[in-house]
Amino acid sequence: MKNTNWTLYTCSGVCALIMLDTNVVAVSLPSIARSLNASFVDVEWVVSAYMLAFASFLLPAGSIADRLGRRRVMLYGLSVFALASLLCGLAWTPFVLNVARAVKGLGAALLLTSALAVIGHTFHAEKERARAWSVWGAAMGVAMTVAPLLGGLITSAINWRWIFYLNLPVVAMLMWLVSKHVDESKDASNASFDPLGAALFSAGLFAIIWGLIDASVAGWSSRATMLRFAGGAALLAVFIVVERRQRAPMVDLSLFGRRVFVGAVLGMFGYAIAAQVMMTFLPLYLQNAFGFSAVLAGCAMLPFAVAMVALSRLAPRAMRHLDDRGILVTGLLIVAVGNVATALAASSLQYGWVAAGMVVTGAGAGLLNGTTQKAILACIPRERTGMGSGISTTTRFVGIVLAVGALGAVLAMRTAASFNELAWLHGLKASPEMIGRIVAGNAAEAFGQLPPALQAVAQEAARHAFIDGFASVLYLAGGLAAVVAALVFVLARPQEKV
């Protein structure tokens, strides 16, 4: 039997690697756009290709971990993650980069679900479970804290490719730690791999995200967009039918008949769409609005990340006074207030006020980070922790992917409308491609063909238009957090808690 503390630290480190990789990339998106001459849709896919493959494969990955062994699958996932990181660093076009990011997402799904399942299987008494998820949440928060600064430093000092190359020694160290400190565990009797269900879920989710991301170019009412949405919804409906007929389903859909479980899942979803997604949009705002370099943008995001780490560590103390439902509702309301406060501060171009809003949002995120995971896994039998971790992490990252797509579309549309309002006197009208480059932080390329006299006018209009679009996104995210808080309050009643 391994030392359980080292087991916890190792699995938390594996999970933190994914958070580090996601957010270290976010701050380098403008640099990637300039280096590969990419549009906003292209750089959205740098995040979304990873997240989509990741989210689509989490459910089957959880079942695979239960069946083949969580330690073994964690090592497989780390191997795939390392190889894909190497390909990302070597990428010569946006398409190659996004394909490599998708492969990395598959590896990340394998290693994350298995790591979470090990934690859930090892720590099952209430007190030790609360401590374990607090440590896990703090590790994720530290990764968030370090990632923007690390990404900015690497991008500025070397180039963006090294944010992927540096994964290789980290993965090698984690593989050694997993081999040394993690016991094998599985549940082969109850777990099954459902290829049809996995294919239906992945294809349905892909179609919907594709529709969201491409809608700003193809048009929301276009035939292509409508077909993608309708096809995705139909595939997910078939997925539900198929799962209901399985003897040992990949997802136990009966869990969604329990209000406390639905409340916990909604809490995770609200956290993802209103708090975690800001790690994608904040670097763009800081670089577009203030003209910060990548390293300065990374430093400027520290108020959000530091507040998140601090509140992650305080969450166990809050549990002495509040149950999971109380913490989820409180955290979501704090996130809502923080998003609205940041939106109000965004147009002032006063970094101090923006940072204050980030602190509030980060504090709410810190309360939610470990508690959302704990609340979902508390509803799952111990022997099915692989499935439980698949459901919880799928909810988290589907929320992020949907929010990147939907809120990214809102950002692009609002930026376009505002730019056209500001620049019409000079005869400027933004094309979808131009707006894509503005939002991606590649405005120089967007306006390169304009006469020199108009370039300065267009640059200033683009700056204020982006700020307006970003504030609109924050208002929407804040409203969504408040709505989800109300739903969790109604659904996750204490008497139904397991």
C-alpha positions as CSV (number, residue, x, y, z in Angstrom):
1,M,0.0,0.0,0.0
2,K,1.4,3.3,-1.1
3,N,1.6,6.5,1.1
4,T,-1.8,8.1,0.5
5,N,-0.3,11.6,0.9
6,W,2.0,11.0,-2.0
7,T,-0.8,9.4,-4.0
8,L,-2.8,12.6,-3.5
9,Y,0.0,14.9,-4.4
10,T,0.9,12.9,-7.5
11,C,-2.7,12.7,-8.8
12,S,-3.2,16.4,-8.0
13,G,0.0,17.2,-10.0
14,V,-1.3,15.2,-13.0
15,C,-4.6,17.2,-12.9
16,A,-2.7,20.5,-12.5
17,L,-0.7,19.7,-15.6
18,I,-3.9,20.0,-17.7
19,M,-4.9,23.3,-16.1
20,L,-1.4,24.6,-16.6
21,D,-1.4,23.6,-20.3
22,T,-4.8,25.1,-20.9
23,N,-4.1,28.5,-19.4
24,V,-0.4,28.7,-20.5
25,V,-1.7,28.6,-24.0
26,A,-4.4,31.2,-23.5
27,V,-2.0,34.0,-22.8
28,S,0.0,33.2,-26.0
29,L,-2.9,33.2,-28.4
30,P,-2.1,36.6,-29.9
31,S,1.5,35.5,-30.5
32,I,0.3,32.3,-32.1
33,A,-2.1,34.3,-34.3
34,R,0.7,36.6,-35.5
35,S,3.2,33.8,-36.0
36,L,0.9,31.5,-38.0
37,N,-1.2,34.4,-39.5
38,A,-4.3,33.0,-37.9
39,S,-7.8,34.5,-37.5
40,F,-9.9,34.5,-34.3
41,V,-11.7,31.4,-35.4
42,D,-8.3,29.7,-35.8
43,V,-7.1,30.7,-32.3
44,E,-10.5,29.7,-30.8
45,W,-9.8,26.3,-32.2
46,V,-6.4,26.2,-30.5
47,V,-8.4,26.2,-27.2
48,S,-11.6,24.4,-28.5
49,A,-9.9,21.6,-30.4
50,Y,-8.2,20.5,-27.2
51,M,-11.2,21.1,-25.0
52,L,-13.6,19.4,-27.5
53,A,-11.6,16.3,-27.9
54,F,-11.0,16.3,-24.1
55,A,-14.7,16.8,-23.2
56,S,-15.9,14.3,-25.8
57,F,-13.7,11.5,-24.6
58,L,-14.0,12.0,-20.8
59,L,-17.0,9.7,-20.4
60,P,-15.5,6.8,-22.3
61,A,-12.1,7.5,-20.6
62,G,-13.7,7.1,-17.2
63,S,-15.1,3.7,-18.1
64,I,-11.8,2.7,-19.7
65,A,-10.1,3.6,-16.4
66,D,-12.5,1.6,-14.4
67,R,-12.1,-1.4,-16.6
68,L,-8.4,-1.5,-17.5
69,G,-7.0,0.0,-14.3
70,R,-6.7,3.6,-13.3
71,R,-2.9,3.7,-12.8
72,R,-2.3,2.0,-16.2
73,V,-4.6,4.4,-18.0
74,M,-3.0,7.4,-16.3
75,L,0.4,6.3,-17.7
76,Y,-1.2,5.8,-21.2
77,G,-2.7,9.3,-21.0
78,L,0.6,10.9,-20.0
79,S,2.4,9.2,-22.9
80,V,-0.2,10.5,-25.5
81,F,0.0,14.0,-23.9
82,A,3.8,14.1,-24.3
83,L,3.8,13.0,-27.9
84,A,1.0,15.5,-28.8
85,S,2.9,18.3,-27.0
86,L,5.9,17.6,-29.2
87,L,3.8,17.9,-32.3
88,C,2.2,21.1,-31.1
89,G,5.7,22.7,-30.7
90,L,6.6,21.6,-34.2
91,A,3.3,22.8,-35.9
92,W,3.8,24.9,-39.0
93,T,0.1,25.8,-39.7
94,P,-2.9,26.5,-37.6
95,F,-4.5,23.2,-38.9
96,V,-1.5,21.1,-37.8
97,L,-1.5,22.9,-34.4
98,N,-5.2,22.2,-33.9
99,V,-5.0,18.6,-34.9
100,A,-2.1,18.1,-32.4
101,R,-4.2,19.9,-29.7
102,A,-7.1,17.5,-30.4
103,V,-4.8,14.5,-29.9
104,K,-3.5,16.1,-26.7
105,G,-7.1,16.4,-25.5
106,L,-7.6,12.7,-25.9
107,G,-4.5,12.0,-23.8
108,A,-5.6,14.5,-21.2
109,A,-9.0,12.8,-20.9
110,L,-7.3,9.5,-20.1
111,L,-5.0,10.9,-17.5
112,L,-7.5,13.2,-15.8
113,T,-10.3,10.8,-15.3
114,S,-8.0,8.1,-14.0
115,A,-6.3,10.6,-11.6
116,L,-9.6,11.8,-10.2
117,A,-10.8,8.2,-9.9
118,V,-7.8,7.3,-7.8
119,I,-8.4,10.2,-5.5
120,G,-12.1,9.3,-5.2
121,H,-11.3,5.7,-4.6
122,T,-8.6,6.3,-2.0
123,F,-10.2,9.1,0.0
124,H,-13.8,8.2,0.8
125,A,-14.4,9.1,4.5
126,E,-16.1,12.5,4.8
127,K,-13.2,14.3,6.6
128,E,-10.4,12.9,4.5
129,R,-12.4,13.4,1.3
130,A,-12.9,17.1,2.1
131,R,-9.2,17.5,2.7
132,A,-8.2,15.6,-0.5
133,W,-10.5,17.8,-2.7
134,S,-9.2,20.9,-1.0
135,V,-5.6,19.9,-1.8
136,W,-6.6,19.0,-5.3
137,G,-8.4,22.4,-5.7
138,A,-5.4,24.3,-4.4
139,A,-3.1,22.4,-6.9
140,M,-5.4,23.4,-9.7
141,G,-5.5,27.0,-8.5
142,V,-1.6,27.1,-8.2
143,A,-1.5,25.9,-11.9
144,M,-3.9,28.8,-12.8
145,T,-1.7,31.2,-10.9
146,V,1.6,30.1,-12.5
147,A,0.2,29.5,-16.0
148,P,-0.4,33.0,-17.3
149,L,2.9,34.3,-16.0
150,L,4.8,31.3,-17.2
151,G,3.2,31.5,-20.6
152,G,4.0,35.2,-20.9
153,L,7.6,34.7,-19.9
154,I,8.2,31.8,-22.3
155,T,6.4,33.6,-25.2
156,S,8.3,36.8,-24.7
157,A,11.7,35.4,-23.8
158,I,11.8,32.5,-26.3
159,N,8.7,31.9,-28.4
160,W,5.3,30.3,-28.0
161,R,6.5,26.8,-29.2
162,W,8.4,26.3,-25.9
163,I,5.2,26.3,-23.9
164,F,4.6,22.9,-25.5
165,Y,8.1,21.6,-25.4
166,L,8.4,22.2,-21.7
167,N,5.6,19.7,-21.1
168,L,8.0,16.9,-22.0
169,P,10.2,16.9,-18.8
170,V,7.2,17.6,-16.6
171,V,5.4,14.5,-18.0
172,A,8.5,12.4,-17.6
173,M,8.7,13.3,-13.9
174,L,4.9,12.7,-13.4
175,M,5.2,9.2,-15.0
176,W,7.9,8.3,-12.5
177,L,5.8,9.6,-9.6
178,V,2.7,7.6,-10.8
179,S,4.8,4.4,-11.1
180,K,6.2,4.9,-7.6
181,H,3.3,6.2,-5.6
182,V,-0.1,5.1,-7.2
183,D,-1.6,1.7,-6.5
184,E,-3.6,0.0,-9.3
185,S,-7.4,-0.1,-8.9
186,K,-10.2,-1.0,-11.2
187,D,-13.9,-2.1,-11.4
188,A,-13.9,-4.5,-14.3
189,S,-17.2,-6.1,-13.2
190,N,-19.3,-2.9,-13.6
191,A,-17.3,-1.0,-16.2
192,S,-17.8,-1.3,-19.9
193,F,-16.5,0.5,-23.0
194,D,-19.4,1.6,-25.2
195,P,-17.9,2.5,-28.7
196,L,-21.3,3.4,-30.1
197,G,-22.2,5.6,-27.1
198,A,-18.8,7.3,-27.2
199,A,-19.0,7.9,-30.9
200,L,-22.5,9.4,-30.7
201,F,-21.6,11.6,-27.7
202,S,-18.4,12.9,-29.3
203,A,-20.0,13.5,-32.7
204,G,-23.0,15.3,-31.2
205,L,-20.9,17.6,-29.1
206,F,-18.5,18.3,-31.9
207,A,-21.4,19.4,-34.2
208,I,-22.8,21.8,-31.7
209,I,-19.4,23.4,-30.8
210,W,-18.6,23.6,-34.5
211,G,-21.8,25.5,-35.1
212,L,-21.1,27.9,-32.2
213,I,-17.6,28.7,-33.2
214,D,-18.3,29.1,-36.9
215,A,-21.6,30.9,-36.6
216,S,-19.9,34.4,-36.4
217,V,-18.5,33.7,-39.9
218,A,-21.2,31.5,-41.5
219,G,-24.1,33.4,-39.9
220,W,-26.4,32.4,-37.0
221,S,-29.4,31.8,-39.3
222,S,-27.4,30.1,-42.1
223,R,-28.2,26.7,-43.3
224,A,-24.8,25.3,-42.3
225,T,-25.2,26.6,-38.7
226,M,-28.7,25.3,-38.3
227,L,-27.7,21.8,-39.7
228,R,-24.8,21.6,-37.2
229,F,-27.0,22.5,-34.3
230,A,-29.8,20.1,-35.4
231,G,-27.4,17.3,-36.2
232,G,-25.7,17.7,-32.8
233,A,-29.0,17.6,-30.9
234,A,-30.2,14.6,-32.9
235,L,-27.0,12.6,-32.2
236,L,-27.1,13.4,-28.4
237,A,-30.8,12.3,-28.4
238,V,-29.8,9.0,-29.9
239,F,-26.9,8.7,-27.4
240,I,-29.5,8.9,-24.6
241,V,-31.6,6.2,-26.2
242,V,-28.6,3.9,-26.6
243,E,-27.4,4.4,-23.1
244,R,-30.8,3.6,-21.6
245,R,-30.7,0.2,-23.4
246,Q,-27.2,-0.8,-22.2
247,R,-26.8,-3.4,-19.4
248,A,-23.8,-1.6,-18.1
249,P,-24.0,1.9,-19.5
250,M,-21.1,4.3,-19.9
251,V,-23.2,6.8,-18.0
252,D,-25.8,5.8,-15.4
253,L,-28.6,8.1,-16.6
254,S,-30.7,7.2,-13.6
255,L,-28.4,9.6,-11.6
256,F,-30.1,12.5,-13.4
257,G,-33.4,11.6,-11.8
258,R,-31.9,12.7,-8.4
259,R,-32.3,16.4,-7.7
260,V,-29.1,16.6,-5.6
261,F,-27.0,15.2,-8.4
262,V,-28.5,17.5,-11.0
263,G,-27.9,20.4,-8.6
264,A,-24.2,19.4,-8.2
265,V,-23.8,19.0,-12.0
266,L,-25.4,22.4,-12.6
267,G,-23.0,23.9,-10.0
268,M,-20.0,22.6,-12.0
269,F,-21.5,23.8,-15.3
270,G,-22.1,27.3,-13.9
271,Y,-18.5,27.4,-12.5
272,A,-17.1,26.5,-15.9
273,I,-19.1,28.9,-18.0
274,A,-18.9,31.9,-15.7
275,A,-15.5,31.6,-14.0
276,Q,-13.1,29.2,-15.7
277,V,-13.8,30.4,-19.2
278,M,-12.5,33.9,-18.2
279,M,-9.0,32.4,-18.3
280,T,-9.4,32.3,-22.1
281,F,-10.8,35.8,-22.6
282,L,-8.9,37.8,-20.0
283,P,-5.5,37.6,-21.8
284,L,-7.1,38.9,-25.0
285,Y,-8.7,41.8,-23.1
286,L,-5.5,42.7,-21.3
287,Q,-3.4,42.7,-24.5
288,N,-6.0,44.3,-26.7
289,A,-7.2,47.0,-24.3
290,F,-4.0,47.9,-22.5
291,G,-1.5,46.9,-25.1
292,F,0.3,44.6,-22.6
293,S,2.9,42.2,-23.8
294,A,2.3,38.5,-23.2
295,V,4.4,38.5,-20.0
296,L,2.7,41.7,-18.6
297,A,-0.7,40.1,-19.4
298,G,0.3,37.0,-17.4
299,C,1.3,39.2,-14.5
300,A,-1.9,41.2,-14.7
301,M,-4.0,38.0,-14.4
302,L,-2.4,37.2,-11.0
303,P,-5.2,38.9,-8.9
304,F,-7.7,36.3,-10.3
305,A,-5.4,33.3,-9.8
306,V,-4.1,34.3,-6.4
307,A,-7.6,34.9,-5.0
308,M,-8.6,31.5,-6.4
309,V,-5.8,29.7,-4.6
310,A,-6.4,31.5,-1.3
311,L,-10.1,30.6,-1.3
312,S,-9.5,27.0,-2.4
313,R,-7.5,26.6,0.8
314,L,-10.3,28.2,2.9
315,A,-13.0,26.0,1.4
316,P,-12.6,23.2,4.1
317,R,-13.2,25.8,6.8
318,A,-16.3,27.1,5.1
319,M,-17.6,23.5,5.1
320,R,-17.8,23.7,8.9
321,H,-20.6,26.2,8.5
322,L,-22.1,25.5,5.0
323,D,-22.9,22.2,3.2
324,D,-22.0,21.6,-0.4
325,R,-25.2,23.3,-1.6
326,G,-24.4,26.5,0.5
327,I,-20.9,26.7,-0.8
328,L,-22.0,26.2,-4.4
329,V,-24.6,28.9,-4.2
330,T,-22.3,31.3,-2.4
331,G,-19.5,30.7,-4.8
332,L,-21.7,31.2,-7.9
333,L,-23.1,34.5,-6.5
334,I,-19.6,35.8,-5.8
335,V,-18.6,34.9,-9.4
336,A,-21.7,36.7,-10.7
337,V,-20.8,39.9,-8.7
338,G,-17.2,39.7,-9.8
339,N,-18.0,39.4,-13.5
340,V,-20.4,42.4,-13.4
341,A,-17.8,44.4,-11.4
342,T,-15.1,43.6,-14.0
343,A,-17.4,44.5,-16.8
344,L,-18.2,47.9,-15.3
345,A,-14.4,48.5,-14.8
346,A,-13.4,47.2,-18.3
347,S,-14.3,50.4,-20.2
348,S,-12.6,52.7,-17.6
349,L,-9.2,51.4,-18.7
350,Q,-8.1,51.7,-15.0
351,Y,-6.3,48.4,-14.3
352,G,-6.8,48.7,-10.5
353,W,-10.5,48.5,-10.9
354,V,-10.3,45.7,-13.3
355,A,-8.0,43.8,-10.9
356,A,-10.5,44.3,-8.1
357,G,-13.2,42.7,-10.2
358,M,-10.8,39.8,-11.0
359,V,-10.2,39.3,-7.2
360,V,-13.9,38.9,-6.6
361,T,-14.4,36.5,-9.4
362,G,-11.3,34.5,-8.4
363,A,-12.6,34.3,-4.8
364,G,-15.8,32.7,-6.0
365,A,-13.9,30.4,-8.3
366,G,-11.7,29.3,-5.4
367,L,-14.8,28.3,-3.3
368,L,-16.2,26.4,-6.3
369,N,-13.1,24.6,-7.6
370,G,-12.8,21.6,-5.3
371,T,-16.4,21.7,-4.0
372,T,-17.9,21.1,-7.4
373,Q,-15.8,18.0,-7.9
374,K,-16.6,16.7,-4.3
375,A,-20.3,17.4,-4.6
376,I,-20.6,15.3,-7.8
377,L,-18.5,12.4,-6.6
378,A,-20.3,12.3,-3.3
379,C,-23.4,11.1,-5.3
380,I,-21.5,8.2,-7.1
381,P,-20.8,4.7,-5.6
382,R,-17.1,4.4,-4.7
383,E,-16.5,1.5,-7.1
384,R,-17.7,3.7,-10.0
385,T,-15.4,6.6,-9.4
386,G,-14.1,6.4,-12.9
387,M,-17.6,7.0,-14.3
388,G,-18.1,9.7,-11.7
389,S,-14.9,11.5,-12.6
390,G,-15.9,11.2,-16.2
391,I,-19.3,12.9,-15.6
392,S,-17.8,15.7,-13.4
393,T,-14.9,16.5,-15.7
394,T,-17.1,16.2,-18.8
395,T,-19.5,18.8,-17.2
396,R,-16.6,21.1,-16.4
397,F,-15.0,21.1,-19.8
398,V,-18.2,20.9,-21.9
399,G,-19.1,24.0,-20.0
400,I,-15.8,25.7,-20.9
401,V,-16.0,24.6,-24.6
402,L,-19.6,25.7,-24.9
403,A,-18.8,29.0,-23.3
404,V,-15.7,29.6,-25.5
405,G,-17.9,29.0,-28.5
406,A,-21.0,30.9,-27.4
407,L,-19.3,33.8,-25.5
408,G,-16.7,34.0,-28.2
409,A,-19.5,34.5,-30.8
410,V,-21.0,37.2,-28.6
411,L,-17.6,38.8,-28.3
412,A,-17.1,38.8,-32.1
413,M,-20.6,40.1,-32.8
414,R,-20.6,42.8,-30.3
415,T,-17.0,43.9,-31.3
416,A,-18.2,44.0,-35.0
417,A,-21.3,46.1,-34.2
418,S,-19.3,48.5,-32.0
419,F,-16.5,48.9,-34.5
420,N,-18.9,49.7,-37.3
421,E,-20.6,52.3,-35.1
422,L,-17.3,53.9,-34.3
423,A,-15.7,53.8,-37.7
424,W,-18.5,54.5,-40.1
425,L,-17.7,58.2,-40.4
426,H,-14.4,57.2,-42.0
427,G,-16.0,54.8,-44.4
428,L,-14.8,51.7,-42.6
429,K,-16.9,48.6,-42.3
430,A,-15.5,45.4,-40.7
431,S,-15.7,42.1,-42.5
432,P,-16.0,38.9,-40.5
433,E,-12.3,38.1,-41.3
434,M,-11.2,41.6,-40.1
435,I,-13.1,41.2,-36.8
436,G,-11.6,37.8,-36.3
437,R,-8.1,39.3,-36.5
438,I,-9.0,42.2,-34.2
439,V,-10.4,39.8,-31.5
440,A,-7.4,37.5,-31.9
441,G,-5.0,40.4,-31.1
442,N,-3.8,40.6,-34.7
443,A,-5.1,44.0,-35.6
444,A,-1.9,45.0,-37.5
445,E,-2.7,42.3,-40.0
446,A,-6.4,43.3,-40.1
447,F,-5.6,46.9,-41.1
448,G,-2.4,46.3,-43.1
449,Q,-4.1,47.1,-46.4
450,L,-5.6,50.4,-45.3
451,P,-4.1,53.8,-46.1
452,P,-1.7,54.9,-43.4
453,A,-4.0,57.8,-42.4
454,L,-6.8,55.4,-41.6
455,Q,-4.8,52.8,-39.8
456,A,-4.5,54.8,-36.6
457,V,-8.3,55.5,-36.7
458,A,-9.1,51.9,-37.3
459,Q,-6.7,50.7,-34.5
460,E,-8.3,53.0,-31.9
461,A,-11.9,52.0,-33.0
462,A,-10.9,48.3,-32.8
463,R,-9.5,48.8,-29.3
464,H,-12.7,50.4,-27.9
465,A,-14.9,47.9,-29.9
466,F,-13.1,45.0,-28.3
467,I,-13.5,46.5,-24.8
468,D,-17.3,46.9,-25.5
469,G,-17.5,43.3,-26.7
470,F,-15.6,42.0,-23.6
471,A,-17.8,43.8,-21.2
472,S,-20.9,42.3,-22.9
473,V,-19.4,38.9,-22.4
474,L,-18.9,39.5,-18.7
475,Y,-22.4,40.8,-18.2
476,L,-23.8,37.7,-19.8
477,A,-21.5,35.4,-17.8
478,G,-22.5,37.1,-14.6
479,G,-26.2,36.7,-15.4
480,L,-25.7,33.0,-16.2
481,A,-23.9,32.5,-12.8
482,A,-26.8,34.1,-10.9
483,V,-29.3,31.9,-12.7
484,V,-27.4,28.7,-12.0
485,A,-27.0,29.7,-8.4
486,A,-30.8,30.0,-8.1
487,L,-31.2,26.5,-9.8
488,V,-28.7,24.9,-7.4
489,F,-30.4,26.5,-4.4
490,V,-33.7,24.9,-5.5
491,L,-32.4,21.5,-6.6
492,A,-29.6,20.5,-4.2
493,R,-31.7,20.5,-1.0
494,P,-29.8,19.2,2.1
495,Q,-32.3,16.4,2.9
496,E,-31.6,14.8,-0.5
497,K,-27.9,14.8,0.0
498,V,-26.2,11.4,0.1
